[in-house]
Amino acid sequence: MFGYSNGNAGYELANEHQLSEILANFSSDYIYDVIDNHINKRYEFAINAKPNMVNVFRSNFDNIRANYPMDVENTNAVELDVYKNIIDTICNKCNVSHIDESDDNIYLLASTIYDFLVCGFNSHMTNFLINLIVSEQNSIYSALELENLKKSKDSSTIYNKKVMDNSKLAVINANLPTVIQYISTLDIHMADILANCYQQPIVDLLTSNFSEDVNIFTDFMKTIISNQYLFPEYVTELRLRIQNIRGEYK
C-alpha cells in the first residue's frame, strides 16, 4: 500500500494502524481543550514560560514523519488541518479575523499568532506598556498634571524618587494606577503593538493576514483594569520593572 513488498504486509498494516491512531489524537477534543485553556489563561503571569503549542506540535509531526515515512502525505495533511484549526480557534476566542486563508506560511502564521495572542500575550502587552510609558513620559506627565504631585509626601512617591534616577518616571510610577487608566484611552492598534514585539517582516506577515475585530489594546486594558485580581498584579509587575529603568531614559 505504501510501497512495501507483500512479505512486509503485516509490518506495513501494523505501522499504518499505529500511524492512524497517532494522527487521530491530533483531531481529538483534548488537543483543542488545551488550546482553549491556554487562551483563557493568557492574561495571567505564569511562573514558568508558557509553551508555544504550535511549535510543540511541529516537533511531534517531525518525529512522526521520521518514524512513519510510509505515509508522509497523510501526516502533512493532518498537520495542516491542526494549524488551521488552531488559527480558527485563536481568531474566534481573541476577536481577530484571518484575512488570507491560503495555506502559504501556515505553520509560521499559526506559531506567531499563538505567540502574540496566547503564550506570550501578557509578556508582549507588559513590554509594550513599559515602552509606551517610557517613550511618552513627557506627554503623560503633562496630560495628568503630575508636576503638582512631584512634591507629594505620599510614601510611594518618596520611595520611587529615592530608588529611581528619573524624577518624572518616579512620579509616574508612584501614580501608576492613574497612569494606566489614562493610557487605556489612547488610540493604539494591533500594528503598533506588533512593531514593539517583532521584526518588520513578521509584523508585515501578521498585519497582512490578520485584522482586529475588536481593538486588542482596548480590550486588554479593559480586562485588566476591571479585574480585581489582575489589576494589582499588572501594577506590581509594571512598577517593579519601571523602577529598574536607569539613566538612559533620564
Secondary structure, 3 states (H helix, E strand, C coil): CCCCCHHHHHHHHHHHHHHHHHHHHCCCHHHHHHHHHHHHCCCCCCCCCCCCHHHHHHHHHHHHHHHCHHHHHHHHHHHHHHHHHHHHHHHHHHCEEECCCCCCCHHHHHHHHHHHHHHCHHHHHHHHHHHHHHHCHHHHHHHCCHHHHCCCCCHHHHHHHHHCCCHHHHHHHHCHHHHHHHHCCCCCCHHHHHHHHCCHHHHHHHHHHEEECCCHHHHHHHHHHHCCCHHHHHHHHHHHHHHCCCHHHC
